[in-house]
Amino acid sequence: MEKIDLQQLTNEQIAFQLILHSGNARSKVIQSLREYRAGNKEVASKLIEEAEKDLSLAHDIHFQMIQKEAGGQNTELTLLLMHAEDHLMSTLSMKELVKEMLELFKERNL
């Protein structure tokens, strides 16, 4: 997994990195449901795994931001950053819900 060094990025670039990685994950989560519905269960599982990798990158960025602030270096709160945080949190929730749905479908042989 690649590591993104926040020291080299502006606040806007950090926000866009969060949006990029959580957006990629969101697309894969939605596509996994579509693939499962089409009968491609292995593809669906693979997409969830890939989404988790994307979310891991976004979570790492988020964690670095928290560490930075805990170290006394405040982050400027902008609408763009709030949007990025919202994007990340909603994608995390969506991923967990879809994973549970897929497990339920498997149990019911759907």
C-alpha positions as CSV (number, residue, x, y, z in Angstrom):
1,M,0.0,0.0,0.0
2,E,1.3,3.4,-0.9
3,K,1.9,5.9,1.8
4,I,0.9,9.5,1.2
5,D,3.2,12.1,2.9
6,L,0.9,15.0,4.0
7,Q,4.0,17.2,4.6
8,Q,4.3,17.6,0.8
9,L,0.7,18.6,0.2
10,T,-1.5,21.7,0.6
11,N,-4.7,21.5,2.6
12,E,-6.6,21.4,-0.7
13,Q,-4.5,18.6,-2.0
14,I,-5.1,16.6,1.2
15,A,-8.8,17.1,0.9
16,F,-8.8,16.0,-2.8
17,Q,-6.7,12.9,-1.8
18,L,-9.4,12.0,0.7
19,I,-12.1,12.5,-1.9
20,L,-10.2,10.6,-4.5
21,H,-9.6,7.5,-2.4
22,S,-13.0,7.4,-0.7
23,G,-14.7,8.1,-4.1
24,N,-12.8,5.2,-5.7
25,A,-13.9,2.9,-2.8
26,R,-17.5,4.1,-3.1
27,S,-17.6,3.3,-6.8
28,K,-16.2,-0.2,-6.1
29,V,-18.6,-0.9,-3.3
30,I,-21.6,0.0,-5.6
31,Q,-20.1,-2.0,-8.5
32,S,-19.7,-5.0,-6.2
33,L,-23.5,-5.0,-5.5
34,R,-24.1,-4.8,-9.3
35,E,-21.7,-7.7,-10.0
36,Y,-23.2,-9.8,-7.3
37,R,-26.7,-9.2,-8.7
38,A,-25.4,-10.2,-12.1
39,G,-24.1,-13.5,-10.7
40,N,-20.4,-12.5,-10.5
41,K,-19.9,-13.3,-6.8
42,E,-16.1,-13.6,-7.0
43,V,-15.9,-10.3,-8.8
44,A,-18.1,-8.7,-6.2
45,S,-15.8,-10.0,-3.4
46,K,-12.7,-8.8,-5.2
47,L,-14.3,-5.3,-5.6
48,I,-15.0,-5.1,-1.8
49,E,-11.4,-6.0,-1.1
50,E,-10.2,-3.3,-3.5
51,A,-12.5,-0.8,-1.9
52,E,-11.1,-1.7,1.5
53,K,-7.6,-0.9,0.1
54,D,-8.7,2.5,-1.2
55,L,-10.4,3.2,2.2
56,S,-7.2,2.2,4.0
57,L,-5.3,4.9,2.1
58,A,-8.0,7.5,2.9
59,H,-8.0,6.4,6.5
60,D,-4.2,6.7,6.7
61,I,-4.5,10.3,5.5
62,H,-7.2,11.0,8.0
63,F,-5.1,9.4,10.8
64,Q,-2.1,11.5,9.8
65,M,-4.2,14.7,10.0
66,I,-5.3,13.7,13.5
67,Q,-1.7,13.0,14.5
68,K,-0.7,16.4,13.1
69,E,-3.4,18.2,15.1
70,A,-2.6,16.2,18.3
71,G,0.9,17.4,17.9
72,G,-0.2,21.0,18.0
73,Q,-0.4,21.8,14.3
74,N,-4.0,22.8,13.6
75,T,-5.7,22.1,10.3
76,E,-7.7,24.9,8.7
77,L,-11.3,23.7,8.5
78,T,-12.7,24.5,5.1
79,L,-15.9,23.5,3.3
80,L,-13.7,21.3,1.0
81,L,-12.2,19.5,3.9
82,M,-15.7,19.0,5.5
83,H,-16.9,17.6,2.2
84,A,-13.9,15.2,2.1
85,E,-14.5,14.0,5.7
86,D,-18.2,13.5,4.9
87,H,-17.3,11.6,1.8
88,L,-15.0,9.3,3.7
89,M,-17.4,8.6,6.6
90,S,-20.4,7.9,4.3
91,T,-18.3,5.5,2.2
92,L,-17.1,3.7,5.3
93,S,-20.8,3.3,6.3
94,M,-21.8,2.2,2.9
95,K,-19.0,-0.4,2.7
96,E,-20.1,-2.0,6.0
97,L,-23.7,-2.1,4.9
98,V,-22.9,-3.6,1.5
99,K,-20.6,-6.2,3.1
100,E,-23.4,-7.3,5.4
101,M,-25.9,-7.4,2.5
102,L,-23.6,-9.6,0.5
103,E,-23.2,-11.9,3.4
104,L,-26.9,-12.1,3.9
105,F,-27.4,-12.8,0.2
106,K,-24.8,-15.6,0.4
107,E,-26.5,-17.2,3.4
108,R,-29.9,-17.1,1.6
109,N,-28.3,-18.4,-1.6
110,L,-29.5,-15.4,-3.5
